[in-house]
Amino acid sequence: MIDKGDIDGRILFDDGEHKFIWLGTDPADRKGIVQTLQYLIVDKNRGWLLDPGGVHLFSQVVASASRYISLDRIEGIFFSHQDPDVSSGIALWLGVTSAKVYISSLWTRFIPHFGLVDQSRITAIEDSGKALTLGSGARLSFVPTHFMHSPGAWSLFDERAKILFSADVGAAVFPDGAETLFIDDFAAALPYTEGFHKRYMASNSVVRRWTDIVRRLDPQMIAPQHGGIYRGRAVGDFLTWLSSLRCGVDLLDELYRV
């Protein structure tokens, strides 16, 4: 269970100069709004935010991130795709940080619709991806996650922490009161995971290609934007299940019978 002690977040990895942090729960009662998870990487006292969320979460994420680093030390903000629960707070974040924003080249022209006028701090991620080296020498790799569900989606792999931020891939929709920070038993989480992936992932060929890439990376944790963080045996169990999943256009005949 996620309890009140998790409002402030939790450090998932820390080797003294490099940290990967989950930024905690939203203490407000927000019925009808999808639950999201936000993350922060701190490397030699410089910060990276991963999908910091929509406008309604801005003040909570600011407060949580500020417990770990001064906002003026945040140098990068990674947006996995264009959805408002990911990126609608972009103008607010660029107002309180000097960070550069990294987002798919497909979505840079849509960003102004969230109130952003100056695009000089936007860096487009081209379809082939890229990697960045941080001050400690740690590498962040942008992992192509196209059509899962966005045609221009990315995961981000922290090679030093061995944690994959997977955006919507791995999302679970837990009922109220059943939320959990960590998923150790994938079979128990499957009822909250299966429906989302069948409808939102484009096809088995797409998810199978992504799982092949991720297996080569060998993450110790998979941290999605919704649900819980896969660790231990659940990482491999999730990848095995996803690689064989029929989803999206594979199910068109079933959908059109509705």
MOUR-V174882 format. One record per run of one state. SS is the DSSP state (a for helix, b for strand, c for the rest). FROM is the first residue (numbers start at 1). TO is the last residue. Records with the same first field share a line. If there is no record, write none. Layout:
SS->FROM-TO + FROM-TO
This chain:
c->1-3 + 7-9 + 15-17 + 23-38 + 44-45 + 51-54 + 67-70 + 79-83 + 88-89 + 97-99 + 105-110 + 115-121 + 126-130 + 134-138 + 145-147 + 149-153 + 159-162 + 168-181 + 184-185 + 202-203 + 218-220 + 225-228 + 232-232 + 244-247 + 256-258
a->4-6 + 55-66 + 71-73 + 84-87 + 90-96 + 111-114 + 186-200 + 204-217 + 233-243 + 248-255
b->10-14 + 18-22 + 39-43 + 46-50 + 74-78 + 100-104 + 122-125 + 131-133 + 139-144 + 148-148 + 154-158 + 163-167 + 182-183 + 201-201 + 221-224 + 229-231
